[in-house]
Amino acid sequence: MAIKVIFTAGIKNPIPDEFLNKVRGEAEKSGGLVSFSVSTENNIETAVSVWDSMESVLKWKNNPVHIEAKNKKSDYYDWVDIEFIEEKEEQ
């Protein structure tokens, strides 16, 4: 069962491209990432990632680069909301 993670945040400061690329690259290498998209409108960022399983999401959650990014979130965002949605497989 695929897991969709929706990250929504109020932008305080732009994330440096070098760090953003590091995080995205590590997510792609971590295994299980099916798709990723991000959009920004009115200083609100919405990132949607789809993972092949909750196991992959948890593996990414515990990845050192992801932990580094979480620890820096207050540098870049005023607020953050994360939602997890289980996507049922079509029969």
DRENDO-1510 file (C-alpha; in Angstrom, 1 decimal, always signed):
<recs>
REC; n; res; u; v; w
REC; 1; MET; +0.0; +0.0; +0.0 .
REC; 2; ALA; +1.4; +3.4; -1.0 .
REC; 3; ILE; +1.8; +6.2; +1.5 .
REC; 4; LYS; +1.3; +9.8; +0.4 .
REC; 5; VAL; +3.0; +12.4; +2.7 .
REC; 6; ILE; +1.7; +16.0; +2.3 .
REC; 7; PHE; +4.1; +18.6; +3.8 .
REC; 8; THR; +2.6; +22.1; +4.0 .
REC; 9; ALA; +4.6; +25.0; +5.5 .
REC; 10; GLY; +4.6; +28.8; +5.8 .
REC; 11; ILE; +7.9; +30.0; +4.3 .
REC; 12; LYS; +10.0; +32.2; +6.5 .
REC; 13; ASN; +13.3; +32.1; +4.6 .
REC; 14; PRO; +14.3; +30.3; +1.4 .
REC; 15; ILE; +16.2; +27.1; +1.8 .
REC; 16; PRO; +19.6; +27.3; +0.1 .
REC; 17; ASP; +19.7; +25.3; -3.1 .
REC; 18; GLU; +22.7; +23.3; -2.0 .
REC; 19; PHE; +20.9; +22.0; +1.1 .
REC; 20; LEU; +17.6; +21.4; -0.8 .
REC; 21; ASN; +19.4; +19.3; -3.4 .
REC; 22; LYS; +21.2; +17.4; -0.7 .
REC; 23; VAL; +17.9; +16.5; +1.0 .
REC; 24; ARG; +16.1; +15.6; -2.2 .
REC; 25; GLY; +19.0; +13.5; -3.5 .
REC; 26; GLU; +19.2; +11.6; -0.2 .
REC; 27; ALA; +15.4; +11.0; -0.3 .
REC; 28; GLU; +15.7; +9.5; -3.8 .
REC; 29; LYS; +18.6; +7.3; -2.7 .
REC; 30; SER; +16.9; +6.1; +0.5 .
REC; 31; GLY; +14.6; +3.7; -1.4 .
REC; 32; GLY; +10.9; +3.5; -1.7 .
REC; 33; LEU; +10.2; +7.0; -3.0 .
REC; 34; VAL; +7.8; +6.7; -5.9 .
REC; 35; SER; +7.2; +10.4; -6.7 .
REC; 36; PHE; +7.9; +13.9; -5.4 .
REC; 37; SER; +6.4; +17.3; -6.3 .
REC; 38; VAL; +6.6; +20.7; -4.7 .
REC; 39; SER; +4.7; +23.9; -5.3 .
REC; 40; THR; +4.8; +27.4; -3.7 .
REC; 41; GLU; +2.0; +29.9; -3.6 .
REC; 42; ASN; +1.5; +32.9; -1.4 .
REC; 43; ASN; +4.5; +32.0; +0.7 .
REC; 44; ILE; +3.1; +28.5; +1.4 .
REC; 45; GLU; +5.1; +25.5; +0.3 .
REC; 46; THR; +3.3; +22.2; -0.4 .
REC; 47; ALA; +5.4; +19.1; -1.0 .
REC; 48; VAL; +3.8; +15.8; -1.9 .
REC; 49; SER; +5.8; +12.6; -1.7 .
REC; 50; VAL; +4.5; +9.1; -2.5 .
REC; 51; TRP; +6.3; +6.2; -0.9 .
REC; 52; ASP; +5.9; +2.5; -1.7 .
REC; 53; SER; +5.3; +1.5; +2.0 .
REC; 54; MET; +5.1; +2.9; +5.5 .
REC; 55; GLU; +8.4; +1.0; +6.1 .
REC; 56; SER; +10.1; +3.3; +3.5 .
REC; 57; VAL; +8.6; +6.4; +5.1 .
REC; 58; LEU; +9.9; +5.3; +8.5 .
REC; 59; LYS; +13.3; +4.6; +7.0 .
REC; 60; TRP; +13.4; +8.1; +5.5 .
REC; 61; LYS; +12.2; +9.6; +8.8 .
REC; 62; ASN; +15.2; +8.1; +10.6 .
REC; 63; ASN; +17.7; +9.1; +7.8 .
REC; 64; PRO; +20.4; +11.4; +9.2 .
REC; 65; VAL; +19.9; +14.0; +6.3 .
REC; 66; HIS; +16.2; +14.0; +7.0 .
REC; 67; ILE; +16.8; +14.5; +10.7 .
REC; 68; GLU; +19.2; +17.4; +9.9 .
REC; 69; ALA; +16.5; +19.0; +7.7 .
REC; 70; LYS; +13.9; +18.6; +10.5 .
REC; 71; ASN; +16.2; +20.2; +13.0 .
REC; 72; LYS; +16.6; +23.3; +10.7 .
REC; 73; LYS; +12.9; +23.7; +9.9 .
REC; 74; SER; +12.5; +26.7; +12.2 .
REC; 75; ASP; +15.2; +28.5; +10.2 .
REC; 76; TYR; +13.1; +28.2; +7.0 .
REC; 77; TYR; +9.4; +27.9; +8.1 .
REC; 78; ASP; +7.0; +29.7; +10.4 .
REC; 79; TRP; +4.8; +26.7; +10.7 .
REC; 80; VAL; +4.7; +23.1; +9.4 .
REC; 81; ASP; +1.9; +20.6; +8.9 .
REC; 82; ILE; +2.4; +17.0; +7.8 .
REC; 83; GLU; -0.4; +14.6; +6.7 .
REC; 84; PHE; -0.1; +10.9; +5.9 .
REC; 85; ILE; -2.6; +9.2; +3.6 .
REC; 86; GLU; -2.7; +5.5; +2.8 .
REC; 87; GLU; -3.5; +5.0; -0.8 .
REC; 88; LYS; -5.5; +1.9; -1.5 .
REC; 89; GLU; -4.4; -0.2; -4.4 .
REC; 90; GLU; -6.8; -0.4; -7.4 .
REC; 91; GLN; -8.3; -3.8; -7.8 .
</recs>
